[in-house]
Amino acid sequence: MNSNTTSGVAWLALIVAALALVLAWTAFNRAGVDLEEMVAQEVEEAVEDAEMAAQEAERETREATADTLEATAEGLDASAEATADAAADARTDDEE
């Protein structure tokens, strides 16, 4: 009889689980939420955010590169001017 009781409890648990699954499925369908659409929308938003971040990083990199090139050019100009001044001073000293 112990085996029959266990078997009966197992069948009852299986029936309750099946009913719970049916109720959960019905509630899910009533919610009207399409998970595929939700996931697709979230992925699209994430891609847009990543593209905007990449564009911002590219812009900042271009600006930093331009600033560096400008500073380098100014440094080279100053160095060339100092060299020219030194050469002019040396010629003046040689002539005297």
Kinemage of the C-alpha trace (Angstrom):
@kinemage 1
@onewidth
@group {chain A} dominant
@subgroup {mainchain}
@vectorlist {calphas} color= white
{ca met a 1} P 0.000 0.000 0.000
{ca asn a 2} L 2.916 2.323 0.614
{ca ser a 3} L 3.891 2.036 -3.067
{ca asn a 4} L 0.353 2.900 -4.161
{ca thr a 5} L 0.285 5.967 -1.925
{ca thr a 6} L 3.604 7.174 -3.307
{ca ser a 7} L 2.435 6.545 -6.843
{ca gly a 8} L -0.798 8.425 -6.171
{ca val a 9} L 1.086 11.404 -4.723
{ca ala a 10} L 3.399 11.408 -7.743
{ca trp a 11} L 0.437 11.440 -10.135
{ca leu a 12} L -1.214 14.217 -8.159
{ca ala a 13} L 2.015 16.259 -8.249
{ca leu a 14} L 2.271 15.716 -12.014
{ca ile a 15} L -1.319 16.897 -12.549
{ca val a 16} L -0.775 19.978 -10.361
{ca ala a 17} L 2.448 20.795 -12.236
{ca ala a 18} L 0.681 20.451 -15.601
{ca leu a 19} L -2.131 22.749 -14.433
{ca ala a 20} L 0.414 25.273 -13.172
{ca leu a 21} L 2.165 25.170 -16.549
{ca val a 22} L -1.119 25.764 -18.393
{ca leu a 23} L -2.001 28.669 -16.085
{ca ala a 24} L 1.456 30.201 -16.475
{ca trp a 25} L 1.314 29.882 -20.262
{ca thr a 26} L -2.129 31.512 -20.334
{ca ala a 27} L -0.964 34.375 -18.121
{ca phe a 28} L 2.113 34.862 -20.291
{ca asn a 29} L 0.033 35.046 -23.460
{ca arg a 30} L -2.393 37.500 -21.852
{ca ala a 31} L 0.432 39.837 -20.961
{ca gly a 32} L 0.833 40.496 -24.683
{ca val a 33} L 4.578 40.848 -24.427
{ca asp a 34} L 6.507 39.514 -27.374
{ca leu a 35} L 9.935 38.700 -26.028
{ca glu a 36} L 11.526 38.592 -29.467
{ca glu a 37} L 10.406 42.154 -30.182
{ca met a 38} L 11.551 43.297 -26.745
{ca val a 39} L 14.969 41.694 -27.144
{ca ala a 40} L 15.334 43.054 -30.684
{ca gln a 41} L 14.516 46.552 -29.441
{ca glu a 42} L 17.019 46.286 -26.574
{ca val a 43} L 19.716 45.042 -28.958
{ca glu a 44} L 18.967 47.859 -31.404
{ca glu a 45} L 19.246 50.443 -28.623
{ca ala a 46} L 22.529 48.920 -27.451
{ca val a 47} L 23.913 49.007 -31.003
{ca glu a 48} L 22.874 52.654 -31.396
{ca asp a 49} L 24.527 53.534 -28.079
{ca ala a 50} L 27.707 51.731 -29.126
{ca glu a 51} L 27.742 53.526 -32.492
{ca met a 52} L 27.301 56.904 -30.802
{ca ala a 53} L 30.086 56.109 -28.331
{ca ala a 54} L 32.371 55.051 -31.194
{ca gln a 55} L 31.613 58.262 -33.098
{ca glu a 56} L 32.308 60.344 -29.987
{ca ala a 57} L 35.584 58.505 -29.387
{ca glu a 58} L 36.572 59.032 -33.026
{ca arg a 59} L 35.760 62.742 -32.794
{ca glu a 60} L 37.782 63.116 -29.588
{ca thr a 61} L 40.696 61.222 -31.139
{ca arg a 62} L 40.642 63.438 -34.227
{ca glu a 63} L 40.578 66.575 -32.067
{ca ala a 64} L 43.451 65.325 -29.914
{ca thr a 65} L 45.452 64.418 -33.019
{ca ala a 66} L 44.827 67.854 -34.516
{ca asp a 67} L 45.887 69.530 -31.267
{ca thr a 68} L 49.051 67.422 -31.132
{ca leu a 69} L 49.930 68.187 -34.751
{ca glu a 70} L 49.341 71.880 -34.168
{ca ala a 71} L 51.534 71.897 -31.057
{ca thr a 72} L 54.248 69.977 -32.902
{ca ala a 73} L 54.134 72.419 -35.819
{ca glu a 74} L 54.383 75.373 -33.435
{ca gly a 75} L 57.326 73.723 -31.687
{ca leu a 76} L 59.078 73.095 -34.989
{ca asp a 77} L 58.455 76.680 -36.087
{ca ala a 78} L 59.890 77.987 -32.824
{ca ser a 79} L 62.882 75.669 -33.136
{ca ala a 80} L 63.494 76.712 -36.737
{ca glu a 81} L 63.231 80.369 -35.766
{ca ala a 82} L 65.688 79.879 -32.898
{ca thr a 83} L 68.090 78.058 -35.213
{ca ala a 84} L 67.824 80.823 -37.805
{ca asp a 85} L 68.435 83.453 -35.130
{ca ala a 86} L 71.445 81.538 -33.832
{ca ala a 87} L 72.829 81.198 -37.357
{ca ala a 88} L 72.325 84.905 -37.980
{ca asp a 89} L 74.084 85.722 -34.705
{ca ala a 90} L 76.960 83.413 -35.631
{ca arg a 91} L 77.370 85.118 -39.012
{ca thr a 92} L 77.294 88.501 -37.350
{ca asp a 93} L 79.992 87.374 -34.894
{ca asp a 94} L 82.130 86.009 -37.749
{ca glu a 95} L 81.902 89.256 -39.677
{ca glu a 96} L 83.079 91.332 -36.752
